[in-house]
Amino acid sequence: VSSVVSATAPLFMVVMFFQKQIISGLTTGAVKG
């Protein structure tokens, strides 16, 4: 189980990071547009 967590945890962090970046990018684009 720990191996699965250690494998998915970094991926989950990356997904959350990019999700935040994409959302902020969309909101800035919407405000500018």
GUMI-292913 format. One record per residue: residue in three letters; x, y, z of N, C-alpha, C in turn; chain; residue number from 1. Coordinates in nm, 4 decimals. Layout:
NODE  residu       nxx       nyy       nzz      caxx      cayy      cazz       cxx       cyy       czz  chaine  num
NODE     ALA         X         Y         Z         X         Y         Z         X         Y         Z       A  NUM
...
//
This chain:
NODE  residu       nxx       nyy       nzz      caxx      cayy      cazz       cxx       cyy       czz  chaine  num
NODE     VAL    0.0841   -0.1205    0.0000    0.0000    0.0000    0.0000    0.0871    0.1248    0.0000       A    1
NODE     SER    0.1921    0.1250    0.0809    0.2789    0.2431    0.0910    0.3444    0.2742   -0.0433       A    2
NODE     SER    0.3753    0.1698   -0.1206    0.4377    0.1918   -0.2515    0.3398    0.2620   -0.3457       A    3
NODE     VAL    0.2128    0.2267   -0.3349    0.1109    0.2906   -0.4190    0.0962    0.4371   -0.3801       A    4
NODE     VAL    0.0965    0.4636   -0.2500    0.0826    0.6012   -0.2017    0.2017    0.6846   -0.2466       A    5
NODE     SER    0.3226    0.6292   -0.2312    0.4436    0.7030   -0.2691    0.4487    0.7257   -0.4195       A    6
NODE     ALA    0.3804    0.6409   -0.4964    0.3791    0.6559   -0.6419    0.2745    0.7579   -0.6855       A    7
NODE     THR    0.1612    0.7622   -0.6168    0.0513    0.8492   -0.6586    0.0565    0.9865   -0.5925       A    8
NODE     ALA    0.1201    0.9970   -0.4761    0.1251    1.1246   -0.4053    0.1899    1.2349   -0.4890       A    9
NODE     PRO    0.3095    1.2143   -0.5468    0.3710    1.3198   -0.6288    0.2851    1.3544   -0.7497       A   10
NODE     LEU    0.2245    1.2535   -0.8102    0.1383    1.2770   -0.9261    0.0179    1.3616   -0.8858       A   11
NODE     PHE   -0.0388    1.3313   -0.7687   -0.1528    1.4075   -0.7185   -0.1132    1.5521   -0.6926       A   12
NODE     MET    0.0068    1.5721   -0.6373    0.0558    1.7074   -0.6108    0.0709    1.7842   -0.7413       A   13
NODE     VAL    0.1249    1.7188   -0.8434    0.1439    1.7830   -0.9739    0.0090    1.8199   -1.0349       A   14
NODE     VAL   -0.0868    1.7290   -1.0242   -0.2203    1.7551   -1.0794   -0.2839    1.8748   -1.0097       A   15
NODE     MET   -0.2747    1.8790   -0.8769   -0.3319    1.9903   -0.8022   -0.2650    2.1209   -0.8402       A   16
NODE     PHE   -0.1316    2.1172   -0.8562   -0.0560    2.2375   -0.8918   -0.1007    2.2903   -1.0273       A   17
NODE     PHE   -0.1055    2.2021   -1.1268   -0.1438    2.2447   -1.2619   -0.2901    2.2868   -1.2673       A   18
NODE     GLN   -0.3739    2.2215   -1.1859   -0.5141    2.2596   -1.1814   -0.5272    2.4034   -1.1328       A   19
NODE     LYS   -0.4485    2.4391   -1.0300   -0.4504    2.5751   -0.9772   -0.3998    2.6727   -1.0828       A   20
NODE     GLN   -0.2930    2.6346   -1.1524   -0.2358    2.7197   -1.2565   -0.3364    2.7409   -1.3700       A   21
NODE     ILE   -0.4033    2.6350   -1.4116   -0.5002    2.6430   -1.5218   -0.6188    2.7300   -1.4811       A   22
NODE     ILE   -0.6687    2.7117   -1.3592   -0.7835    2.7892   -1.3119   -0.7472    2.9373   -1.3058       A   23
NODE     SER   -0.6297    2.9693   -1.2527   -0.5873    3.1093   -1.2444   -0.5685    3.1662   -1.3843       A   24
NODE     GLY   -0.5174    3.0859   -1.4763   -0.4986    3.1305   -1.6140   -0.6321    3.1567   -1.6820       A   25
NODE     LEU   -0.7297    3.0697   -1.6563   -0.8617    3.0877   -1.7164   -0.9292    3.2126   -1.6613       A   26
NODE     THR   -0.9182    3.2346   -1.5310   -0.9829    3.3513   -1.4706   -0.9179    3.4798   -1.5193       A   27
NODE     THR   -0.7850    3.4810   -1.5331   -0.7173    3.6009   -1.5843   -0.7578    3.6246   -1.7286       A   28
NODE     GLY   -0.7655    3.5193   -1.8082   -0.8061    3.5328   -1.9475   -0.9494    3.5821   -1.9580       A   29
NODE     ALA   -1.0357    3.5350   -1.8678   -1.1756    3.5765   -1.8700   -1.1876    3.7236   -1.8317       A   30
NODE     VAL   -1.1079    3.7659   -1.7343   -1.1123    3.9054   -1.6898   -1.0579    3.9964   -1.7993       A   31
NODE     LYS   -0.9477    3.9552   -1.8631   -0.8879    4.0362   -1.9698   -0.9809    4.0415   -2.0911       A   32
NODE     GLY   -1.0434    3.9276   -2.1238   -1.1295    3.9205   -2.2397   -1.2594    3.9938   -2.2146       A   33
//
